[in-house]
Structure formats: C-alpha cells, structure tokens
C-alpha cells in the first residue's frame, strides 16, 4: 500500500503542476480579475464547470470541442481561487500582484494535497476503484452544500465549512485528471 500511496502523491503533484501552469498563464493574460468574484458567483462558476462535465458524460459528445479533462482542471483552479477568496474576501478591483496570487495558489494547493494524503491514508486508495462520473456527482454534491451554507450565511450546526467543501472539490477534480490521464 505505501508504494501505491507514493504513486498517488506523485500523480497528484503532477496534476496540480499542470493546473498551476494554466493558472499562471491565465494570470498573465487577465491578471487577478477573479478577485472581483463574490462567493455566490464563484460557486456558480464551479457549478457551470461541473454541470458541463456531467453533460459530456451523459451525452458523450461536445459541440464546443473541449473535453472533460480541461473542466476538471478548471474546477481545481476555481476551487483554489475560492480558498483565496475566503482568505482575502472579494475586492472591487484587481488588488494583488501575480506573485502574491501565485503564493496564495501554492499555499492552498499544498493544503489540499495534505488533506488528500490524510484522507487517502484513512480510506486506503478507495478513489482508484471509483468511476470518474462519481467524482463529478460528488463535486456537484459539494457545490450544492456550498450553496446551502451560503444561504445560511455560514451558520451551520454540525457541518464543515465552505473551505472544506472547496478542498474536497479540488481533490475529486484532481482524481478525475489522474484517472483521465491513465
């Protein structure tokens, strides 16, 4: 099992590196324009991406030309943006440098990786036996939970917060990237 866990960590890091590369290129092109996203708008963006994956899984065809894998990459990146927005709050303007944005991205990507390693230890690589479509459904469930928590203005009784749901979305999306790469 330890050898398999090491493989998972390596694959996870490789997938995160691919996501980071795209994020950094978009940051160059657009700046940190995502800083203006309020929490509900970010949740809706995650919802759009996850619903597109589900639609492609059901229809088995894309009229836009992009497949499922790029949408999982987008979910990772928007999930990390969500964690940054929770930390910093939203802004009415682009208020951070590319360097600060990348440092925050790296910080939350590492937190998500560490969470995955802890959960993967406890669950014993169960994700490898799952279908990619289940990752999609679990991501949609997490997004629905975030919407409910937003409606409650964060006042939950026993549930994890929005940040924990974002990290789970990131981790399921990375699993999707890995599975679609194998």
C-alpha positions, 0 to 999 in steps of 0.5 A: 500500500505505501508504494501505491500511496507514493504513486498517488502523491506523485500523480497528484503533484503532477496534476496540480503542476499542470493546473498551476501552469494554466493558472499562471498563464491565465494570470498573465493574460487577465491578471487577478480579475477573479478577485472581483468574484463574490462567493455566490458567483464563484460557486456558480462558476464551479457549478457551470464547470461541473454541470458541463462535465456531467453533460459530456458524460451523459451525452458523450459528445461536445459541440464546443470541442473541449473535453472533460479533462480541461473542466476538471482542471478548471474546477481545481483552479476555481476551487483554489481561487475560492480558498483565496477568496475566503482568505482575502474576501472579494475586492472591487478591483484587481488588488494583488500582484501575480506573485502574491496570487501565485503564493496564495495558489501554492499555499492552498494547493499544498493544503489540499494535497495534505488533506488528500494524503490524510484522507487517502491514508484513512480510506486506503486508495478507495478513489482508484476503484471509483468511476470518474462520473462519481467524482463529478456527482460528488463535486456537484454534491459539494457545490450544492452544500456550498450553496446551502451554507451560503444561504445560511450565511455560514451558520451551520450546526454540525457541518464543515465549512465552505473551505472544506467543501472547496478542498474536497472539490479540488481533490475529486477534480484532481482524481478525475485528471489522474484517472483521465490521464491513465 
